[in-house]
Amino acid sequence: MAGDSFDLVVIGAGPGGYVCAIRAAQLGMKVACVEKRATLGGTCLNVGCIPSKALLQASEKFHEAGHGLAAFGVKVGKVELDLAAMMAHKDKVVDANVKGVEFLFRKNKVEWVKGAARIAGPGKVAVGERVLEARAIVIATGSEVSPLRGIDIDEKKIVSSTGALELGAVPKSMAVIGGGVIGLEMASVWQRLGAKVAVVEFLDRILPGMDGEVSKQTQRILARQGIEFRLSTKVTGADKGGAGVALTLEPAAGGDKSELKVDVVLVAVGRRPHVEGLCLEEAGVALDDKGRIATDAHFQTSAKGIYAIGDAIAGPMLAHKAEDEGVAVAEILAGQKPHVNYDAIPGVVYTWPEVAAVGATEEQLKQAGTEYRVGKFPFTANGRARAMNMTDGFVKILADKATDRVLGVHIVGPNAGDLIAELALAMEFGASAEDIARTCHAHPTLNETVKEAALAVDGRPIHI
């Protein structure tokens, strides 16, 4: 092949794109990956999942040193925050991860083409003056911050999630617009570091996509930690006059306006597909009614030879969902028959305690008319959780009433993001609650809560 001819050109080097490129290269294809950012890894590695988790971990350590270690008999002197060092830790983690992807590209002979891509015709991707020819094109351009009408993000006083990762000082007060995953995680970081945080949510609950009981329990726990919640409230204006920002609030159902004055506002009302500049209409690539790229069950768009994955298409905007889709597309192009089970994709909120879920919620099962049984077990009754002084939360397993097959699992508690993996595997293989209950779990571990919840589905937990 000529130097600018490839079996596959991937547009976007986030988790979906870079994984797709690597998997395709493993399968013997000649691959190029176009990325306009100066580093690989997309939003996730640069300004999303990875840096936010670095700050979450660091802020947990800071908070524990000041408030939790004494209970273990560990006495420390005055705890001081070195925010610059904390940010340096975050930057170091990001740098290691993006350089790791660059190494993997070299290892697998994936060519990194730097610049913004546009589809220049059938089988052609233009990057500046260079035109790459490809048998297949995969769009993996991810998502961007959704704006909020009337609220101008300047990344100083009014910030997006990107700006919230770069604050040079701890604000005395912060308003977070949006009670979803990103909003709650960033609220947790800055509240632990000393800010007075208020979360303003238009709906009557936080974490709207998760199980209702999980949402209520999580709100209670975070409120106990010091985060204020203003639910069923909309933000209709923001005045940046003076030292801070004055937000105009209104009840979602209508009513008298009020004002909330804070130093910093974080806009975290969601994300939207990032597809501008790709010349999709000219290429014959159709969008759905929500601005996402429309695809069939094999990730094929309306234009032959052009595929799309990740946040740019329908489904949960999760890095691991994009990764699985990237692998699937590469294997489809290689003639294999992969499958992504969307019913077994876990989601995690990295507050503390963590929140994790896989499968259906109780609300979804009721709406579908599915008869089910519930098994719950609290962390207060788990020996390891007691030893860790981390007893908030519970494990809840929902199983089909007739077959006992696990339909959904919801966890609020320590290390919930790790505990959920066992349940995702169980659902992937069609396990029953009885299968989980009869699997030997090591003692003493947090995982025993999973076994006990599975036993509780049949009304026979041992430790409560």
NORUR-V161866 format. One record per residue. RES is the residue in one small letter. PSI is psi in degrees with one decimal (none if undefined). OMEGA is omega as a letter, one per 40 degrees, with the letter a starting at -180 (NA if undefined). NEAR is the number of other ideal C-beta (glycine too) atoms within 12 Angstrom. Layout:
res=RES psi=PSI omega=OMEGA near=NEAR
res=RES psi=PSI omega=OMEGA near=NEAR
//
This chain:
res=m psi=152.9 omega=i near=16
res=a psi=164.3 omega=a near=10
res=g psi=-30.8 omega=a near=13
res=d psi=22.2 omega=i near=22
res=s psi=131.1 omega=a near=21
res=f psi=155.4 omega=i near=34
res=d psi=-36.5 omega=a near=30
res=l psi=134.5 omega=i near=46
res=v psi=121.7 omega=i near=48
res=v psi=130.5 omega=i near=55
res=i psi=108.4 omega=a near=52
res=g psi=128.9 omega=a near=50
res=a psi=35.4 omega=i near=48
res=g psi=-170.5 omega=a near=52
res=p psi=-41.6 omega=i near=41
res=g psi=-47.8 omega=a near=48
res=g psi=-47.6 omega=a near=56
res=y psi=-34.1 omega=i near=48
res=v psi=-41.4 omega=i near=44
res=c psi=-45.5 omega=a near=50
res=a psi=-44.6 omega=a near=51
res=i psi=-44.8 omega=a near=35
res=r psi=-40.5 omega=i near=36
res=a psi=-39.9 omega=i near=43
res=a psi=-38.7 omega=i near=32
res=q psi=-30.7 omega=a near=23
res=l psi=8.7 omega=i near=24
res=g psi=7.3 omega=a near=17
res=m psi=154.2 omega=i near=35
res=k psi=119.8 omega=a near=28
res=v psi=139.6 omega=i near=45
res=a psi=144.9 omega=i near=43
res=c psi=121.7 omega=a near=53
res=v psi=129.2 omega=i near=43
res=e psi=125.7 omega=a near=38
res=k psi=-18.8 omega=i near=29
res=r psi=154.0 omega=a near=32
res=a psi=-17.7 omega=i near=14
res=t psi=159.1 omega=i near=29
res=l psi=169.5 omega=i near=39
res=g psi=-11.8 omega=i near=40
res=g psi=-164.2 omega=i near=44
res=t psi=-43.8 omega=a near=43
res=c psi=-55.7 omega=a near=41
res=l psi=-29.7 omega=a near=36
res=n psi=-48.5 omega=a near=35
res=v psi=24.0 omega=a near=37
res=g psi=-111.5 omega=a near=40
res=c psi=-52.3 omega=a near=35
res=i psi=-54.7 omega=i near=34
res=p psi=-34.1 omega=i near=38
res=s psi=-37.4 omega=i near=41
res=k psi=-32.3 omega=i near=32
res=a psi=-43.4 omega=i near=32
res=l psi=-35.9 omega=i near=39
res=l psi=-45.3 omega=i near=39
res=q psi=-44.8 omega=a near=25
res=a psi=-41.9 omega=a near=32
res=s psi=-31.2 omega=i near=38
res=e psi=-42.9 omega=i near=31
res=k psi=-43.8 omega=a near=26
res=f psi=-46.0 omega=a near=32
res=h psi=-40.2 omega=i near=26
res=e psi=-40.2 omega=i near=23
res=a psi=-36.9 omega=a near=22
res=g psi=-22.4 omega=a near=21
res=h psi=-15.1 omega=a near=21
res=g psi=-23.7 omega=a near=22
res=l psi=-29.3 omega=a near=18
res=a psi=-33.0 omega=a near=15
res=a psi=-20.0 omega=i near=14
res=f psi=4.9 omega=a near=15
res=g psi=18.0 omega=i near=9
res=v psi=111.4 omega=a near=15
res=k psi=130.2 omega=i near=11
res=v psi=158.8 omega=i near=17
res=g psi=-158.8 omega=i near=10
res=k psi=126.8 omega=a near=8
res=v psi=125.1 omega=a near=21
res=e psi=145.2 omega=i near=14
res=l psi=127.4 omega=i near=24
res=d psi=87.7 omega=a near=15
res=l psi=-36.4 omega=i near=25
res=a psi=-41.5 omega=i near=16
res=a psi=-37.0 omega=i near=15
res=m psi=-42.6 omega=i near=33
res=m psi=-34.1 omega=i near=27
res=a psi=-38.8 omega=i near=17
res=h psi=-46.6 omega=i near=25
res=k psi=-45.5 omega=a near=32
res=d psi=-36.7 omega=i near=24
res=k psi=-41.2 omega=i near=18
res=v psi=-45.5 omega=i near=28
res=v psi=-46.8 omega=a near=34
res=d psi=-42.5 omega=a near=23
res=a psi=-38.4 omega=a near=20
res=n psi=-44.9 omega=a near=32
res=v psi=-34.6 omega=i near=33
res=k psi=-29.2 omega=i near=19
res=g psi=-40.6 omega=i near=21
res=v psi=-39.3 omega=i near=35
res=e psi=-41.0 omega=i near=28
res=f psi=-42.8 omega=a near=18
res=l psi=-35.6 omega=i near=26
res=f psi=-45.5 omega=i near=32
res=r psi=-43.3 omega=a near=16
res=k psi=-40.1 omega=a near=14
res=n psi=7.7 omega=i near=27
res=k psi=38.6 omega=i near=21
res=v psi=126.8 omega=i near=37
res=e psi=124.3 omega=i near=33
res=w psi=114.0 omega=i near=35
res=v psi=117.3 omega=a near=33
res=k psi=128.8 omega=i near=21
res=g psi=176.2 omega=i near=24
res=a psi=135.9 omega=a near=23
res=a psi=150.1 omega=i near=40
res=r psi=147.6 omega=i near=31
res=i psi=117.8 omega=a near=39
res=a psi=9.6 omega=a near=25
res=g psi=177.2 omega=i near=20
res=p psi=120.2 omega=i near=19
res=g psi=22.1 omega=a near=25
res=k psi=132.0 omega=i near=27
res=v psi=121.7 omega=i near=40
res=a psi=133.4 omega=i near=29
res=v psi=99.3 omega=a near=29
res=g psi=-128.5 omega=i near=16
res=e psi=-8.6 omega=a near=9
res=r psi=137.8 omega=i near=22
res=v psi=121.6 omega=i near=26
res=l psi=130.9 omega=i near=38
res=e psi=137.8 omega=a near=27
res=a psi=142.1 omega=i near=42
res=r psi=-30.7 omega=i near=27
res=a psi=146.9 omega=i near=38
res=i psi=133.0 omega=i near=52
res=v psi=122.7 omega=i near=57
res=i psi=117.9 omega=a near=53
res=a psi=53.9 omega=a near=51
res=t psi=-2.2 omega=i near=43
res=g psi=-150.0 omega=a near=46
res=s psi=170.3 omega=i near=39
res=e psi=166.8 omega=a near=28
res=v psi=131.8 omega=i near=34
res=s psi=130.5 omega=i near=27
res=p psi=164.8 omega=i near=18
res=l psi=122.9 omega=a near=28
res=r psi=130.5 omega=i near=15
res=g psi=-2.9 omega=a near=18
res=i psi=111.4 omega=a near=32
res=d psi=111.4 omega=i near=20
res=i psi=119.4 omega=i near=30
res=d psi=-0.5 omega=a near=17
res=e psi=21.4 omega=i near=22
res=k psi=-72.1 omega=i near=24
res=k psi=-39.3 omega=i near=32
res=i psi=112.7 omega=a near=36
res=v psi=156.4 omega=i near=38
res=s psi=-175.0 omega=i near=37
res=s psi=-31.2 omega=i near=41
res=t psi=-49.2 omega=i near=26
res=g psi=-31.2 omega=i near=27
res=a psi=-19.0 omega=i near=46
res=l psi=-3.4 omega=a near=37
res=e psi=11.8 omega=a near=27
res=l psi=134.8 omega=a near=33
res=g psi=-11.9 omega=i near=16
res=a psi=157.2 omega=i near=19
res=v psi=118.9 omega=i near=28
res=p psi=150.6 omega=i near=36
res=k psi=-33.0 omega=a near=20
res=s psi=149.6 omega=a near=28
res=m psi=138.7 omega=i near=45
res=a psi=132.6 omega=i near=48
res=v psi=116.6 omega=i near=47
res=i psi=106.5 omega=a near=49
res=g psi=122.0 omega=a near=41
res=g psi=33.9 omega=i near=44
res=g psi=-163.6 omega=a near=38
res=v psi=-53.6 omega=a near=40
res=i psi=-44.5 omega=a near=41
res=g psi=-44.6 omega=a near=46
res=l psi=-36.9 omega=i near=43
res=e psi=-46.3 omega=a near=46
res=m psi=-33.7 omega=i near=49
res=a psi=-40.5 omega=i near=52
res=s psi=-43.7 omega=a near=42
res=v psi=-53.7 omega=a near=46
res=w psi=-26.0 omega=i near=45
res=q psi=-42.3 omega=i near=39
res=r psi=-33.8 omega=a near=37
res=l psi=-4.4 omega=i near=35
res=g psi=-5.3 omega=a near=25
res=a psi=147.8 omega=i near=33
res=k psi=115.5 omega=a near=25
res=v psi=133.0 omega=i near=42
res=a psi=128.8 omega=i near=38
res=v psi=123.5 omega=i near=46
res=v psi=119.9 omega=a near=43
res=e psi=130.9 omega=a near=35
res=f psi=-37.5 omega=i near=28
res=l psi=174.5 omega=a near=26
res=d psi=14.2 omega=a near=21
res=r psi=157.7 omega=i near=27
res=i psi=170.2 omega=i near=42
res=l psi=60.8 omega=a near=40
res=p psi=-24.3 omega=a near=26
res=g psi=-5.4 omega=a near=26
res=m psi=172.4 omega=i near=40
res=d psi=136.8 omega=a near=39
res=g psi=-41.1 omega=i near=26
res=e psi=-37.4 omega=i near=28
res=v psi=-43.6 omega=i near=42
res=s psi=-47.3 omega=a near=34
res=k psi=-44.6 omega=a near=25
res=q psi=-41.8 omega=a near=33
res=t psi=-42.2 omega=i near=45
res=q psi=-43.2 omega=i near=34
res=r psi=-43.2 omega=a near=20
res=i psi=-45.8 omega=a near=34
res=l psi=-34.2 omega=i near=37
res=a psi=-38.6 omega=i near=24
res=r psi=-30.0 omega=i near=16
res=q psi=-15.4 omega=i near=28
res=g psi=-0.2 omega=i near=23
res=i psi=130.0 omega=i near=36
res=e psi=142.5 omega=i near=28
res=f psi=129.9 omega=i near=35
res=r psi=94.9 omega=a near=32
res=l psi=166.9 omega=a near=27
res=s psi=40.9 omega=a near=20
res=t psi=135.0 omega=i near=32
res=k psi=149.5 omega=i near=30
res=v psi=121.2 omega=a near=39
res=t psi=-3.9 omega=i near=26
res=g psi=159.3 omega=i near=25
res=a psi=121.3 omega=i near=33
res=d psi=116.0 omega=a near=23
res=k psi=16.8 omega=i near=23
res=g psi=144.2 omega=i near=11
res=g psi=-157.6 omega=a near=11
res=a psi=-29.0 omega=a near=16
res=g psi=-142.8 omega=a near=24
res=v psi=135.2 omega=i near=34
res=a psi=113.0 omega=i near=26
res=l psi=137.9 omega=i near=38
res=t psi=122.5 omega=a near=24
res=l psi=146.2 omega=i near=30
res=e psi=145.8 omega=i near=23
res=p psi=140.3 omega=a near=19
res=a psi=-31.3 omega=a near=19
res=a psi=3.5 omega=a near=13
res=g psi=152.2 omega=a near=11
res=g psi=-167.5 omega=a near=13
res=d psi=143.7 omega=i near=11
res=k psi=156.2 omega=i near=17
res=s psi=173.0 omega=a near=20
res=e psi=140.9 omega=i near=19
res=l psi=116.5 omega=a near=32
res=k psi=127.2 omega=a near=27
res=v psi=166.8 omega=i near=37
res=d psi=-40.8 omega=a near=31
res=v psi=142.6 omega=i near=41
res=v psi=130.6 omega=i near=50
res=l psi=122.4 omega=i near=53
res=v psi=112.8 omega=a near=40
res=a psi=61.3 omega=a near=42
res=v psi=12.7 omega=i near=32
res=g psi=-175.4 omega=a near=30
res=r psi=158.0 omega=i near=34
res=r psi=153.9 omega=a near=22
res=p psi=140.8 omega=i near=36
res=h psi=99.1 omega=a near=34
res=v psi=1.6 omega=a near=36
res=e psi=146.3 omega=i near=19
res=g psi=-2.3 omega=a near=22
res=l psi=-10.1 omega=a near=35
res=c psi=45.5 omega=a near=24
res=l psi=-40.4 omega=a near=31
res=e psi=-44.4 omega=i near=18
res=e psi=-29.9 omega=a near=17
res=a psi=-6.2 omega=a near=31
res=g psi=20.7 omega=i near=19
res=v psi=116.2 omega=a near=35
res=a psi=149.5 omega=i near=22
res=l psi=156.5 omega=i near=27
res=d psi=-174.2 omega=a near=19
res=d psi=-7.0 omega=i near=8
res=k psi=12.8 omega=i near=20
res=g psi=12.3 omega=i near=22
res=r psi=155.5 omega=i near=30
res=i psi=127.1 omega=a near=44
res=a psi=132.3 omega=i near=28
res=t psi=161.5 omega=i near=32
res=d psi=-168.9 omega=a near=19
res=a psi=-13.3 omega=i near=18
res=h psi=20.3 omega=i near=23
res=f psi=12.2 omega=i near=39
res=q psi=131.4 omega=i near=27
res=t psi=-174.6 omega=i near=34
res=s psi=-9.9 omega=i near=20
res=a psi=125.9 omega=a near=30
res=k psi=133.2 omega=i near=16
res=g psi=-0.5 omega=i near=29
res=i psi=125.4 omega=a near=42
res=y psi=163.6 omega=i near=45
res=a psi=148.6 omega=a near=49
res=i psi=172.4 omega=i near=51
res=g psi=-146.9 omega=a near=51
res=d psi=-18.4 omega=a near=43
res=a psi=-13.7 omega=a near=48
res=i psi=-178.4 omega=a near=43
res=a psi=159.0 omega=i near=25
res=g psi=171.7 omega=a near=30
res=p psi=139.4 omega=i near=30
res=m psi=80.1 omega=a near=40
res=l psi=138.6 omega=a near=34
res=a psi=-41.4 omega=a near=37
res=h psi=-28.2 omega=i near=31
res=k psi=-44.1 omega=i near=36
res=a psi=-39.9 omega=i near=45
res=e psi=-46.5 omega=a near=31
res=d psi=-38.4 omega=i near=33
res=e psi=-36.5 omega=i near=47
res=g psi=-43.9 omega=i near=48
res=v psi=-43.5 omega=a near=35
res=a psi=-45.6 omega=a near=34
res=v psi=-45.0 omega=i near=45
res=a psi=-41.7 omega=a near=41
res=e psi=-32.7 omega=i near=28
res=i psi=-44.5 omega=i near=31
res=l psi=-25.2 omega=i near=39
res=a psi=5.3 omega=i near=24
res=g psi=7.6 omega=i near=11
res=q psi=177.6 omega=a near=17
res=k psi=69.4 omega=a near=12
res=p psi=170.7 omega=i near=23
res=h psi=137.5 omega=i near=18
res=v psi=121.1 omega=i near=32
res=n psi=98.7 omega=a near=21
res=y psi=-13.2 omega=i near=25
res=d psi=-8.5 omega=a near=25
res=a psi=34.2 omega=i near=32
res=i psi=113.8 omega=a near=30
res=p psi=154.3 omega=i near=38
res=g psi=142.9 omega=a near=37
res=v psi=139.7 omega=i near=39
res=v psi=122.0 omega=a near=44
res=y psi=43.1 omega=i near=33
res=t psi=-174.2 omega=i near=46
res=w psi=120.5 omega=e near=40
res=p psi=163.2 omega=i near=40
res=e psi=161.7 omega=i near=39
res=v psi=132.4 omega=a near=47
res=a psi=148.9 omega=a near=42
res=a psi=152.6 omega=i near=45
res=v psi=139.3 omega=i near=44
res=g psi=-158.7 omega=a near=39
res=a psi=150.5 omega=i near=31
res=t psi=167.9 omega=i near=30
res=e psi=-39.9 omega=a near=30
res=e psi=-41.4 omega=i near=22
res=q psi=-40.1 omega=i near=22
res=l psi=-40.4 omega=i near=25
res=k psi=-42.3 omega=a near=18
res=q psi=-35.3 omega=a near=11
res=a psi=-7.8 omega=a near=16
res=g psi=22.5 omega=a near=9
res=t psi=128.1 omega=i near=23
res=e psi=131.2 omega=a near=16
res=y psi=163.9 omega=i near=30
res=r psi=152.8 omega=a near=31
res=v psi=134.1 omega=i near=33
res=g psi=123.4 omega=a near=38
res=k psi=147.6 omega=i near=37
res=f psi=129.5 omega=a near=42
res=p psi=148.6 omega=i near=27
res=f psi=-18.1 omega=i near=41
res=t psi=-21.6 omega=a near=24
res=a psi=12.3 omega=a near=26
res=n psi=126.2 omega=a near=37
res=g psi=-42.4 omega=a near=21
res=r psi=-40.6 omega=i near=26
res=a psi=-38.8 omega=i near=34
res=r psi=-42.1 omega=i near=21
res=a psi=-29.6 omega=a near=17
res=m psi=-5.9 omega=a near=24
res=n psi=38.4 omega=a near=21
res=m psi=74.0 omega=a near=29
res=t psi=6.1 omega=i near=24
res=d psi=141.4 omega=i near=29
res=g psi=-172.8 omega=a near=40
res=f psi=166.7 omega=i near=42
res=v psi=132.5 omega=i near=55
res=k psi=122.9 omega=i near=48
res=i psi=130.6 omega=i near=50
res=l psi=123.4 omega=a near=41
res=a psi=146.1 omega=i near=42
res=d psi=131.5 omega=a near=27
res=k psi=-35.9 omega=a near=19
res=a psi=-41.5 omega=a near=12
res=t psi=-15.4 omega=a near=19
res=d psi=4.8 omega=i near=27
res=r psi=137.3 omega=a near=29
res=v psi=125.5 omega=a near=44
res=l psi=-23.6 omega=a near=41
res=g psi=149.9 omega=i near=46
res=v psi=138.8 omega=a near=50
res=h psi=128.3 omega=a near=50
res=i psi=131.0 omega=i near=49
res=v psi=119.7 omega=a near=45
res=g psi=177.0 omega=a near=46
res=p psi=134.2 omega=i near=36
res=n psi=31.0 omega=a near=32
res=a psi=-34.6 omega=a near=44
res=g psi=-27.5 omega=i near=33
res=d psi=-38.8 omega=a near=21
res=l psi=-31.5 omega=a near=45
res=i psi=-20.8 omega=a near=40
res=a psi=-40.0 omega=i near=24
res=e psi=-39.1 omega=a near=38
res=l psi=-34.8 omega=i near=46
res=a psi=-41.3 omega=i near=33
res=l psi=-42.1 omega=i near=22
res=a psi=-43.9 omega=a near=37
res=m psi=-36.2 omega=i near=34
res=e psi=-35.2 omega=a near=23
res=f psi=12.1 omega=i near=17
res=g psi=33.7 omega=a near=20
res=a psi=155.4 omega=i near=32
res=s psi=165.4 omega=i near=27
res=a psi=-34.9 omega=i near=44
res=e psi=-38.2 omega=i near=25
res=d psi=-43.8 omega=i near=27
res=i psi=-42.5 omega=a near=38
res=a psi=-33.4 omega=a near=31
res=r psi=2.3 omega=i near=17
res=t psi=127.8 omega=a near=22
res=c psi=124.1 omega=i near=11
res=h psi=135.3 omega=a near=26
res=a psi=148.1 omega=i near=14
res=h psi=138.4 omega=e near=17
res=p psi=123.5 omega=i near=17
res=t psi=160.8 omega=i near=24
res=l psi=-28.2 omega=a near=40
res=n psi=-20.5 omega=i near=34
res=e psi=-23.5 omega=i near=34
res=t psi=-33.3 omega=i near=50
res=v psi=-46.6 omega=i near=48
res=k psi=-44.4 omega=a near=37
res=e psi=-37.9 omega=i near=37
res=a psi=-37.2 omega=i near=48
res=a psi=-40.2 omega=i near=41
res=l psi=-36.3 omega=a near=31
res=a psi=-24.3 omega=i near=32
res=v psi=-35.2 omega=i near=38
res=d psi=9.6 omega=i near=25
res=g psi=25.4 omega=a near=17
res=r psi=47.3 omega=i near=19
res=p psi=150.9 omega=a near=28
res=i psi=-40.3 omega=a near=20
res=h psi=14.5 omega=i near=23
res=i psi=none omega=NA near=21
//
